[in-house]
Amino acid sequence: MTHKFSQLARYILTIFTIFLAALFSIGSAFAEKVLYTFPYTGENGLHPQAKLVYRSGKLYGTTQQGGGSSCAPLYTGCGVVFEVAESSDGSANFRLLYALQGGKDVSTPVGNIVFDAAGNLYGVASGGGANKLGGIFKLAPGEGGNWTETVIHSFAGSSDGQAPQAGLTIDAAGNLYGTTSLGGANGLGLVFELSPDSHGEWTETILYNFQGSPDGASPWSEVSFDSQGNIFGTTGGGGNNNSGSVYELALNGSGGWNESVIGRFKNAQIGYPHSELLLALAGDVFGVGQGDGEGGEVFHLTQNNDGSWTETTIFTFGAHSGVNPYGGLATDAEGNLYGTTPNGGFYDLGTVYRLSPGSGSAWTHTTIHSFVAEGRGDGENPEAGLTEGEPGVYYGTTFGELYEATQAGTVFTIKP
């Protein structure tokens, strides 16, 4: 009798939870749909963590694990590059583009991928390569939908950098820009550029070496360019309070780069930024600080007439609104900001949120989706930011639960 009652109670609780999830989604006026769920067998990848790329109606991304090869410590694979195409009937087709092999090939892809004008794909991996310190890889499309992979740069440590944790940015000339979290002249990370020549060879240039205090250390985010060609980014450590910084690199007259800190985090509760910045058309800068514990913030930087910057916190996270935002921000034509939190929310499994500008400096926060868990047809723990496809339609990934055999991550869409 007790066993039957327990089963009944669990059934009622499940139905009630699904009902609340539906009620919550209706109230938010946004609908979330899972396009693809990664199988925990791992052959198609496990636990996506990087922001998706939307290109010609298709989504491209990476997973840090899975793919079939044997990479320590989990031996579930060295990570994959994948494609998801959403059909007109709402279904989605998954295609594995490449499974990284480890060894001299790279392993454990991190951060976003980018495409050049010819359709080649580039990514960063934190392991493998000639020196086992990570590298940059290229995937070139071929006949029959096949892709050919080449490692175009292996990090060597020391002055060259190592342990990259962020993806790439590409300019109109096909130059690649990124960061490493360690190495460089001071062992605290650097910003680099990779430039191709007409023979397909690549030359690396170190643009800046971080110094710790006060400029920052351990950059974990991609860099962003403004319309003048200045580079902006964040560091996860260093700065005045060892809680990270927001920096700008500006070209000087001699062809080098001058670094300046434009934002500093007051404490660990709101600091530790791990995501790329959003540069608005008006020149404003938006970003998120992950924070430690039950914290995190969304910040806004505006430049003054004298060239200095004013930093404003536009939202501070708490348990019900989501905590520890890891991914960056997206925006729409009305200036609303969209993002994710991997934890917190209605079920403490992460959220998608919107921040809407009001009069003056006021912003309104709305949780537009609380994740329920993959076992109930949803995802959980989104670590990457959102990508806009068609106007008003956003895509993202959930990491899933590392130690549960049914929750290996999802690709989802959310729209009004």
DRENDO-1510 file (C-alpha; in Angstrom, 1 decimal, always signed):
<recs>
REC; n; res; u; v; w
REC; 1; MET; +0.0; +0.0; +0.0 .
REC; 2; THR; +2.8; +2.4; +0.9 .
REC; 3; HIS; +4.6; +1.7; -2.4 .
REC; 4; LYS; +1.4; +2.3; -4.4 .
REC; 5; PHE; +0.8; +5.5; -2.6 .
REC; 6; SER; +4.3; +6.6; -3.2 .
REC; 7; GLN; +3.9; +6.0; -6.9 .
REC; 8; LEU; +0.7; +7.9; -7.0 .
REC; 9; ALA; +2.2; +10.8; -5.1 .
REC; 10; ARG; +5.1; +11.0; -7.5 .
REC; 11; TYR; +2.7; +10.9; -10.5 .
REC; 12; ILE; +0.6; +13.7; -9.0 .
REC; 13; LEU; +3.7; +15.8; -8.3 .
REC; 14; THR; +5.0; +15.3; -11.9 .
REC; 15; ILE; +1.6; +16.4; -13.4 .
REC; 16; PHE; +1.5; +19.4; -11.0 .
REC; 17; THR; +5.0; +20.4; -12.0 .
REC; 18; ILE; +4.2; +20.2; -15.7 .
REC; 19; PHE; +1.0; +22.2; -15.1 .
REC; 20; LEU; +3.0; +24.9; -13.3 .
REC; 21; ALA; +5.6; +25.0; -16.1 .
REC; 22; ALA; +2.9; +25.5; -18.7 .
REC; 23; LEU; +1.2; +28.2; -16.6 .
REC; 24; PHE; +4.6; +30.0; -16.1 .
REC; 25; SER; +5.3; +29.9; -19.9 .
REC; 26; ILE; +1.9; +31.3; -20.7 .
REC; 27; GLY; +2.4; +34.1; -18.3 .
REC; 28; SER; +5.7; +35.0; -19.9 .
REC; 29; ALA; +4.2; +35.2; -23.4 .
REC; 30; PHE; +7.2; +33.2; -24.7 .
REC; 31; ALA; +7.3; +29.6; -25.9 .
REC; 32; GLU; +10.4; +27.4; -25.5 .
REC; 33; LYS; +10.9; +24.3; -27.5 .
REC; 34; VAL; +13.6; +21.7; -27.5 .
REC; 35; LEU; +14.9; +21.0; -31.0 .
REC; 36; TYR; +17.5; +18.4; -30.1 .
REC; 37; THR; +18.4; +16.3; -27.1 .
REC; 38; PHE; +21.9; +14.9; -26.9 .
REC; 39; PRO; +21.9; +11.2; -26.2 .
REC; 40; TYR; +24.0; +10.2; -23.1 .
REC; 41; THR; +25.7; +7.5; -25.2 .
REC; 42; GLY; +27.9; +10.3; -26.4 .
REC; 43; GLU; +28.4; +9.6; -30.0 .
REC; 44; ASN; +26.9; +13.0; -31.0 .
REC; 45; GLY; +28.6; +14.9; -28.2 .
REC; 46; LEU; +27.8; +15.7; -24.6 .
REC; 47; HIS; +27.1; +18.8; -22.6 .
REC; 48; PRO; +27.1; +21.8; -25.0 .
REC; 49; GLN; +28.5; +25.0; -23.3 .
REC; 50; ALA; +29.3; +27.4; -26.1 .
REC; 51; LYS; +27.1; +30.0; -27.9 .
REC; 52; LEU; +25.5; +28.8; -31.1 .
REC; 53; VAL; +26.2; +30.4; -34.5 .
REC; 54; TYR; +23.2; +31.0; -36.8 .
REC; 55; ARG; +24.1; +30.8; -40.5 .
REC; 56; SER; +21.9; +30.4; -43.6 .
REC; 57; GLY; +19.0; +29.0; -41.5 .
REC; 58; LYS; +21.2; +26.4; -39.6 .
REC; 59; LEU; +22.7; +26.3; -36.2 .
REC; 60; TYR; +26.3; +25.4; -35.5 .
REC; 61; GLY; +28.0; +24.6; -32.2 .
REC; 62; THR; +30.3; +22.4; -30.2 .
REC; 63; THR; +30.4; +20.1; -27.2 .
REC; 64; GLN; +33.4; +19.7; -24.9 .
REC; 65; GLN; +32.9; +16.0; -24.6 .
REC; 66; GLY; +31.6; +13.1; -26.6 .
REC; 67; GLY; +32.3; +12.0; -30.1 .
REC; 68; GLY; +33.6; +8.5; -29.5 .
REC; 69; SER; +37.4; +9.0; -29.0 .
REC; 70; SER; +39.1; +8.4; -25.6 .
REC; 71; CYS; +40.0; +11.7; -23.9 .
REC; 72; ALA; +40.8; +11.8; -20.2 .
REC; 73; PRO; +39.4; +12.3; -17.6 .
REC; 74; LEU; +35.9; +11.0; -18.5 .
REC; 75; TYR; +36.9; +9.0; -21.6 .
REC; 76; THR; +33.6; +9.9; -23.3 .
REC; 77; GLY; +35.2; +11.7; -26.3 .
REC; 78; CYS; +37.2; +14.7; -27.1 .
REC; 79; GLY; +34.3; +16.9; -28.2 .
REC; 80; VAL; +32.4; +17.5; -31.4 .
REC; 81; VAL; +31.3; +20.2; -33.9 .
REC; 82; PHE; +27.7; +19.8; -34.9 .
REC; 83; GLU; +24.9; +21.3; -37.0 .
REC; 84; VAL; +21.2; +21.5; -36.3 .
REC; 85; ALA; +18.7; +22.5; -39.0 .
REC; 86; GLU; +15.1; +23.3; -38.0 .
REC; 87; SER; +12.6; +22.2; -40.6 .
REC; 88; SER; +9.4; +24.0; -41.6 .
REC; 89; ASP; +7.3; +21.5; -39.7 .
REC; 90; GLY; +9.1; +22.4; -36.5 .
REC; 91; SER; +11.3; +19.2; -36.4 .
REC; 92; ALA; +15.1; +19.4; -36.4 .
REC; 93; ASN; +17.8; +17.5; -38.1 .
REC; 94; PHE; +21.1; +16.9; -36.3 .
REC; 95; ARG; +24.4; +16.3; -38.2 .
REC; 96; LEU; +27.8; +15.6; -36.7 .
REC; 97; LEU; +30.4; +17.6; -38.7 .
REC; 98; TYR; +33.5; +16.5; -36.9 .
REC; 99; ALA; +34.6; +14.6; -33.8 .
REC; 100; LEU; +37.9; +15.8; -32.4 .
REC; 101; GLN; +40.5; +13.1; -31.9 .
REC; 102; GLY; +42.9; +14.4; -29.2 .
REC; 103; GLY; +46.6; +13.8; -29.3 .
REC; 104; LYS; +48.2; +15.9; -32.0 .
REC; 105; ASP; +44.7; +16.8; -33.1 .
REC; 106; VAL; +43.0; +19.1; -30.5 .
REC; 107; SER; +40.5; +18.2; -27.9 .
REC; 108; THR; +37.8; +19.9; -25.7 .
REC; 109; PRO; +36.5; +22.7; -27.9 .
REC; 110; VAL; +35.7; +25.9; -25.9 .
REC; 111; GLY; +33.8; +29.1; -26.8 .
REC; 112; ASN; +32.0; +30.0; -30.0 .
REC; 113; ILE; +33.0; +29.1; -33.5 .
REC; 114; VAL; +33.3; +31.5; -36.5 .
REC; 115; PHE; +33.0; +31.3; -40.3 .
REC; 116; ASP; +35.0; +33.1; -42.9 .
REC; 117; ALA; +33.7; +34.4; -46.2 .
REC; 118; ALA; +34.5; +31.0; -47.9 .
REC; 119; GLY; +32.5; +29.0; -45.5 .
REC; 120; ASN; +35.4; +27.6; -43.5 .
REC; 121; LEU; +34.7; +27.1; -39.8 .
REC; 122; TYR; +37.2; +27.9; -37.0 .
REC; 123; GLY; +37.3; +27.0; -33.3 .
REC; 124; VAL; +39.4; +26.9; -30.2 .
REC; 125; ALA; +40.2; +23.8; -28.2 .
REC; 126; SER; +41.7; +23.8; -24.7 .
REC; 127; GLY; +43.5; +20.5; -25.0 .
REC; 128; GLY; +45.6; +18.4; -27.4 .
REC; 129; GLY; +47.6; +19.9; -30.2 .
REC; 130; ALA; +51.4; +19.5; -30.8 .
REC; 131; ASN; +52.2; +20.7; -27.3 .
REC; 132; LYS; +49.1; +19.3; -25.5 .
REC; 133; LEU; +48.2; +22.9; -24.5 .
REC; 134; GLY; +45.3; +23.4; -26.9 .
REC; 135; GLY; +45.1; +25.1; -30.3 .
REC; 136; ILE; +43.0; +26.6; -33.1 .
REC; 137; PHE; +41.4; +24.3; -35.6 .
REC; 138; LYS; +39.8; +24.8; -39.1 .
REC; 139; LEU; +37.1; +22.8; -40.7 .
REC; 140; ALA; +36.8; +23.2; -44.5 .
REC; 141; PRO; +33.6; +22.0; -46.2 .
REC; 142; GLY; +34.0; +19.5; -49.0 .
REC; 143; GLU; +32.0; +17.4; -51.4 .
REC; 144; GLY; +29.2; +15.2; -50.0 .
REC; 145; GLY; +28.9; +17.3; -46.9 .
REC; 146; ASN; +32.2; +16.1; -45.5 .
REC; 147; TRP; +34.5; +18.5; -43.6 .
REC; 148; THR; +38.3; +18.4; -43.5 .
REC; 149; GLU; +40.0; +19.4; -40.2 .
REC; 150; THR; +43.4; +21.1; -39.8 .
REC; 151; VAL; +45.1; +22.4; -36.7 .
REC; 152; ILE; +46.3; +25.9; -37.7 .
REC; 153; HIS; +48.0; +26.8; -34.5 .
REC; 154; SER; +49.1; +24.8; -31.4 .
REC; 155; PHE; +49.7; +26.9; -28.3 .
REC; 156; ALA; +53.2; +26.5; -26.9 .
REC; 157; GLY; +52.8; +27.9; -23.4 .
REC; 158; SER; +55.1; +30.6; -21.9 .
REC; 159; SER; +55.0; +33.7; -24.1 .
REC; 160; ASP; +52.6; +32.1; -26.6 .
REC; 161; GLY; +49.8; +31.4; -24.1 .
REC; 162; GLN; +48.0; +28.3; -23.0 .
REC; 163; ALA; +44.7; +27.1; -21.6 .
REC; 164; PRO; +42.3; +29.0; -23.9 .
REC; 165; GLN; +38.8; +29.2; -22.5 .
REC; 166; ALA; +37.1; +31.4; -25.0 .
REC; 167; GLY; +36.2; +31.3; -28.7 .
REC; 168; LEU; +37.2; +33.4; -31.6 .
REC; 169; THR; +36.3; +36.7; -33.3 .
REC; 170; ILE; +36.9; +37.2; -37.1 .
REC; 171; ASP; +37.3; +40.4; -39.0 .
REC; 172; ALA; +36.5; +41.2; -42.7 .
REC; 173; ALA; +40.1; +40.3; -43.8 .
REC; 174; GLY; +39.8; +36.8; -42.2 .
REC; 175; ASN; +42.1; +37.5; -39.2 .
REC; 176; LEU; +41.2; +35.6; -36.1 .
REC; 177; TYR; +41.3; +37.1; -32.6 .
REC; 178; GLY; +41.1; +35.3; -29.2 .
REC; 179; THR; +42.5; +35.0; -25.7 .
REC; 180; THR; +44.2; +32.5; -23.5 .
REC; 181; SER; +43.6; +32.3; -19.8 .
REC; 182; LEU; +47.2; +31.5; -18.9 .
REC; 183; GLY; +50.6; +32.0; -20.3 .
REC; 184; GLY; +51.9; +35.2; -21.9 .
REC; 185; ALA; +54.7; +37.4; -20.6 .
REC; 186; ASN; +53.3; +37.4; -17.0 .
REC; 187; GLY; +51.6; +34.0; -17.0 .
REC; 188; LEU; +48.2; +35.7; -16.6 .
REC; 189; GLY; +46.8; +35.3; -20.1 .
REC; 190; LEU; +46.9; +37.3; -23.3 .
REC; 191; VAL; +45.1; +38.6; -26.4 .
REC; 192; PHE; +46.3; +37.2; -29.7 .
REC; 193; GLU; +45.7; +37.6; -33.5 .
REC; 194; LEU; +46.2; +34.9; -36.1 .
REC; 195; SER; +46.6; +36.2; -39.7 .
REC; 196; PRO; +46.5; +34.0; -42.9 .
REC; 197; ASP; +48.8; +34.5; -45.9 .
REC; 198; SER; +48.1; +33.6; -49.5 .
REC; 199; HIS; +49.6; +30.1; -49.0 .
REC; 200; GLY; +47.3; +29.2; -46.1 .
REC; 201; GLU; +50.0; +29.7; -43.4 .
REC; 202; TRP; +49.1; +31.5; -40.2 .
REC; 203; THR; +51.1; +34.0; -38.2 .
REC; 204; GLU; +50.4; +34.7; -34.6 .
REC; 205; THR; +50.8; +38.1; -33.1 .
REC; 206; ILE; +50.5; +38.8; -29.3 .
REC; 207; LEU; +48.4; +42.0; -28.9 .
REC; 208; TYR; +48.5; +42.3; -25.1 .
REC; 209; ASN; +49.8; +40.5; -22.0 .
REC; 210; PHE; +47.7; +40.9; -18.9 .
REC; 211; GLN; +49.4; +42.0; -15.7 .
REC; 212; GLY; +47.0; +41.1; -12.9 .
REC; 213; SER; +46.4; +44.2; -10.9 .
REC; 214; PRO; +45.0; +46.6; -11.9 .
REC; 215; ASP; +44.3; +45.6; -15.6 .
REC; 216; GLY; +43.0; +42.0; -15.1 .
REC; 217; ALA; +44.0; +38.4; -15.4 .
REC; 218; SER; +42.7; +35.1; -16.9 .
REC; 219; PRO; +40.4; +36.3; -19.7 .
REC; 220; TRP; +37.6; +33.7; -20.3 .
REC; 221; SER; +35.6; +35.7; -22.9 .
REC; 222; GLU; +35.7; +36.3; -26.6 .
REC; 223; VAL; +36.7; +39.8; -27.7 .
REC; 224; SER; +34.4; +42.3; -29.4 .
REC; 225; PHE; +35.2; +45.1; -31.9 .
REC; 226; ASP; +33.6; +48.5; -32.1 .
REC; 227; SER; +33.1; +50.4; -35.4 .
REC; 228; GLN; +36.5; +52.1; -34.9 .
REC; 229; GLY; +38.3; +48.8; -34.6 .
REC; 230; ASN; +38.9; +48.9; -30.9 .
REC; 231; ILE; +38.9; +45.6; -29.0 .
REC; 232; PHE; +36.8; +45.1; -25.9 .
REC; 233; GLY; +36.7; +42.1; -23.5 .
REC; 234; THR; +36.6; +40.9; -19.9 .
REC; 235; THR; +38.9; +39.1; -17.5 .
REC; 236; GLY; +37.7; +36.6; -14.9 .
REC; 237; GLY; +40.3; +37.7; -12.4 .
REC; 238; GLY; +42.7; +40.4; -11.5 .
REC; 239; GLY; +41.6; +44.1; -11.4 .
REC; 240; ASN; +41.6; +46.2; -8.3 .
REC; 241; ASN; +39.6; +43.7; -6.3 .
REC; 242; ASN; +40.7; +40.5; -8.0 .
REC; 243; SER; +37.1; +40.1; -9.3 .
REC; 244; GLY; +37.8; +40.8; -12.9 .
REC; 245; SER; +37.8; +43.8; -15.2 .
REC; 246; VAL; +36.4; +45.2; -18.5 .
REC; 247; TYR; +39.2; +46.3; -20.8 .
REC; 248; GLU; +39.7; +48.1; -24.1 .
REC; 249; LEU; +42.6; +47.8; -26.6 .
REC; 250; ALA; +43.0; +50.8; -28.9 .
REC; 251; LEU; +45.5; +51.0; -31.8 .
REC; 252; ASN; +48.3; +53.5; -31.3 .
REC; 253; GLY; +50.3; +55.4; -33.8 .
REC; 254; SER; +53.1; +52.9; -33.9 .
REC; 255; GLY; +50.9; +49.9; -34.8 .
REC; 256; GLY; +50.7; +48.6; -31.2 .
REC; 257; TRP; +47.8; +48.5; -28.8 .
REC; 258; ASN; +47.2; +50.5; -25.7 .
REC; 259; GLU; +45.1; +48.9; -23.0 .
REC; 260; SER; +42.8; +50.7; -20.6 .
REC; 261; VAL; +40.5; +49.3; -17.9 .
REC; 262; ILE; +37.0; +50.8; -18.4 .
REC; 263; GLY; +35.1; +48.7; -15.8 .
REC; 264; ARG; +36.1; +47.3; -12.4 .
REC; 265; PHE; +34.0; +44.9; -10.2 .
REC; 266; LYS; +33.5; +46.0; -6.6 .
REC; 267; ASN; +33.4; +42.5; -5.1 .
REC; 268; ALA; +33.2; +38.8; -5.9 .
REC; 269; GLN; +29.4; +38.8; -5.4 .
REC; 270; ILE; +29.0; +40.5; -8.8 .
REC; 271; GLY; +32.3; +40.0; -10.5 .
REC; 272; TYR; +34.1; +37.2; -12.3 .
REC; 273; PRO; +32.8; +37.9; -15.9 .
REC; 274; HIS; +33.1; +34.9; -18.2 .
REC; 275; SER; +31.2; +36.0; -21.3 .
REC; 276; GLU; +31.7; +38.3; -24.3 .
REC; 277; LEU; +30.5; +41.9; -24.2 .
REC; 278; LEU; +27.5; +43.3; -26.1 .
REC; 279; LEU; +28.5; +46.6; -27.9 .
REC; 280; ALA; +25.5; +48.7; -28.7 .
REC; 281; LEU; +25.2; +51.0; -31.8 .
REC; 282; ALA; +25.4; +54.1; -29.6 .
REC; 283; GLY; +28.8; +53.0; -28.3 .
REC; 284; ASP; +27.5; +51.7; -25.0 .
REC; 285; VAL; +28.8; +48.4; -23.6 .
REC; 286; PHE; +26.7; +45.7; -21.8 .
REC; 287; GLY; +27.9; +42.6; -20.0 .
REC; 288; VAL; +27.3; +40.2; -17.2 .
REC; 289; GLY; +29.3; +39.3; -14.1 .
REC; 290; GLN; +28.9; +35.7; -12.9 .
REC; 291; GLY; +29.5; +36.4; -9.3 .
REC; 292; ASP; +30.1; +33.8; -6.7 .
REC; 293; GLY; +27.5; +32.1; -4.5 .
REC; 294; GLU; +24.0; +33.3; -5.2 .
REC; 295; GLY; +25.0; +36.4; -7.1 .
REC; 296; GLY; +25.8; +38.0; -10.5 .
REC; 297; GLU; +24.8; +41.2; -12.3 .
REC; 298; VAL; +24.1; +42.8; -15.6 .
REC; 299; PHE; +26.2; +46.0; -16.1 .
REC; 300; HIS; +26.1; +49.0; -18.5 .
REC; 301; LEU; +29.1; +51.1; -19.4 .
REC; 302; THR; +28.7; +54.5; -21.1 .
REC; 303; GLN; +31.6; +56.7; -22.3 .
REC; 304; ASN; +31.9; +60.3; -21.1 .
REC; 305; ASN; +33.0; +63.3; -23.1 .
REC; 306; ASP; +36.5; +63.1; -21.6 .
REC; 307; GLY; +36.9; +59.5; -22.7 .
REC; 308; SER; +36.3; +58.0; -19.2 .
REC; 309; TRP; +33.6; +55.4; -18.6 .
REC; 310; THR; +30.7; +55.3; -16.2 .
REC; 311; GLU; +29.6; +51.9; -15.0 .
REC; 312; THR; +26.0; +51.2; -13.8 .
REC; 313; THR; +24.5; +48.0; -12.5 .
REC; 314; ILE; +21.2; +47.6; -14.2 .
REC; 315; PHE; +20.2; +44.3; -12.5 .
REC; 316; THR; +21.4; +42.2; -9.6 .
REC; 317; PHE; +20.4; +38.5; -9.7 .
REC; 318; GLY; +18.9; +36.5; -6.8 .
REC; 319; ALA; +17.6; +32.9; -6.4 .
REC; 320; HIS; +14.2; +33.5; -8.0 .
REC; 321; SER; +15.4; +35.5; -11.0 .
REC; 322; GLY; +18.3; +33.1; -11.7 .
REC; 323; VAL; +21.9; +33.2; -10.4 .
REC; 324; ASN; +25.5; +33.2; -11.7 .
REC; 325; PRO; +24.9; +34.3; -15.3 .
REC; 326; TYR; +27.6; +32.7; -17.4 .
REC; 327; GLY; +26.6; +33.4; -21.0 .
REC; 328; GLY; +26.6; +36.8; -22.8 .
REC; 329; LEU; +23.7; +39.0; -23.9 .
REC; 330; ALA; +21.6; +39.3; -27.0 .
REC; 331; THR; +19.4; +42.3; -27.9 .
REC; 332; ASP; +16.4; +43.1; -30.2 .
REC; 333; ALA; +15.3; +46.2; -32.2 .
REC; 334; GLU; +13.6; +47.7; -29.1 .
REC; 335; GLY; +16.8; +47.6; -27.0 .
REC; 336; ASN; +15.7; +44.7; -24.8 .
REC; 337; LEU; +18.4; +42.5; -23.5 .
REC; 338; TYR; +18.1; +38.7; -23.4 .
REC; 339; GLY; +20.3; +36.2; -21.5 .
REC; 340; THR; +20.4; +33.0; -19.5 .
REC; 341; THR; +21.4; +31.8; -16.0 .
REC; 342; PRO; +22.5; +28.2; -15.4 .
REC; 343; ASN; +21.0; +28.1; -11.9 .
REC; 344; GLY; +18.1; +29.6; -10.0 .
REC; 345; GLY; +14.6; +30.2; -11.4 .
REC; 346; PHE; +11.3; +28.4; -10.6 .
REC; 347; TYR; +12.9; +25.0; -10.5 .
REC; 348; ASP; +16.5; +26.0; -9.7 .
REC; 349; LEU; +17.6; +24.6; -13.1 .
REC; 350; GLY; +18.3; +27.9; -14.9 .
REC; 351; THR; +16.3; +30.6; -16.7 .
REC; 352; VAL; +16.0; +32.7; -19.8 .
REC; 353; TYR; +15.4; +36.3; -18.9 .
REC; 354; ARG; +14.7; +39.7; -20.5 .
REC; 355; LEU; +15.7; +43.1; -19.3 .
REC; 356; SER; +13.6; +46.0; -20.8 .
REC; 357; PRO; +14.7; +49.6; -20.6 .
REC; 358; GLY; +12.4; +52.1; -19.0 .
REC; 359; SER; +12.6; +55.8; -18.2 .
REC; 360; GLY; +16.0; +57.0; -17.0 .
REC; 361; SER; +18.2; +54.2; -15.8 .
REC; 362; ALA; +15.4; +51.8; -14.8 .
REC; 363; TRP; +15.2; +48.3; -16.3 .
REC; 364; THR; +12.5; +45.7; -15.8 .
REC; 365; HIS; +13.5; +42.1; -15.4 .
REC; 366; THR; +11.2; +39.3; -16.7 .
REC; 367; THR; +11.9; +35.6; -16.4 .
REC; 368; ILE; +10.6; +34.3; -19.8 .
REC; 369; HIS; +11.4; +30.7; -19.2 .
REC; 370; SER; +12.4; +28.5; -16.2 .
REC; 371; PHE; +13.9; +25.2; -17.2 .
REC; 372; VAL; +12.2; +22.1; -15.9 .
REC; 373; ALA; +14.7; +19.3; -16.6 .
REC; 374; GLU; +15.4; +17.1; -19.6 .
REC; 375; GLY; +13.6; +14.1; -18.0 .
REC; 376; ARG; +10.4; +16.2; -18.5 .
REC; 377; GLY; +11.0; +17.1; -22.1 .
REC; 378; ASP; +12.9; +20.3; -21.3 .
REC; 379; GLY; +16.6; +21.1; -20.7 .
REC; 380; GLU; +18.5; +22.3; -17.6 .
REC; 381; ASN; +21.5; +24.5; -16.7 .
REC; 382; PRO; +22.0; +26.7; -19.8 .
REC; 383; GLU; +25.6; +28.0; -19.6 .
REC; 384; ALA; +25.8; +29.8; -23.0 .
REC; 385; GLY; +24.1; +33.0; -24.1 .
REC; 386; LEU; +21.4; +33.2; -26.7 .
REC; 387; THR; +21.8; +33.6; -30.5 .
REC; 388; GLU; +19.2; +35.4; -32.6 .
REC; 389; GLY; +18.1; +33.8; -35.8 .
REC; 390; GLU; +15.2; +35.4; -37.6 .
REC; 391; PRO; +14.2; +38.6; -35.8 .
REC; 392; GLY; +12.7; +37.8; -32.4 .
REC; 393; VAL; +13.6; +34.1; -32.5 .
REC; 394; TYR; +16.4; +33.0; -30.2 .
REC; 395; TYR; +18.4; +29.8; -29.9 .
REC; 396; GLY; +20.5; +28.4; -27.1 .
REC; 397; THR; +21.8; +25.2; -25.4 .
REC; 398; THR; +21.5; +23.6; -22.0 .
REC; 399; PHE; +24.4; +21.8; -20.5 .
REC; 400; GLY; +22.4; +19.1; -18.7 .
REC; 401; GLU; +23.3; +17.3; -15.5 .
REC; 402; LEU; +26.9; +15.9; -15.6 .
REC; 403; TYR; +26.1; +12.9; -13.4 .
REC; 404; GLU; +22.7; +11.8; -14.5 .
REC; 405; ALA; +22.5; +9.3; -17.3 .
REC; 406; THR; +19.6; +10.9; -19.2 .
REC; 407; GLN; +20.5; +14.6; -19.2 .
REC; 408; ALA; +23.3; +15.3; -21.6 .
REC; 409; GLY; +22.2; +18.7; -22.9 .
REC; 410; THR; +19.8; +20.2; -25.5 .
REC; 411; VAL; +19.5; +22.7; -28.3 .
REC; 412; PHE; +16.4; +24.9; -27.8 .
REC; 413; THR; +14.5; +27.8; -29.4 .
REC; 414; ILE; +12.4; +30.4; -27.7 .
REC; 415; LYS; +10.2; +33.0; -29.3 .
REC; 416; PRO; +7.0; +35.0; -28.6 .
</recs>
